[in-house]
Amino acid sequence: MNYHIQVFAGLAELMGSPMITVPADQETMTVNALKDLLSQYFPEAAAQLQGAFVARNQAYAAPEDLVSIHDEIAIIPPVSGG
């Protein structure tokens, strides 16, 4: 099973692409588990991933929410403005 994930801003640069695919043994997992999985595949982005927001089907997901391989998933790093 594969998770297909859109990645934005500096995370896309760190991870090498604005769209990544990562294999997993589970069809569903929590947002926190997904971040941990991504950190294993992309250790150079691990710190930024922990502070990033995850969107599931175009709505922000809480850390304990479940995501599925069938969901539209996006990782959005925090942004600041001024």
ABEGO torsion letter per residue (X at the ends): XBBBBBBBEAAAAAAGBABBBBBBABABBBAAAAAAAAAAABAAAAAAAAABBBBBGGBBBBAABBBBAABBBBBBBBBBBX
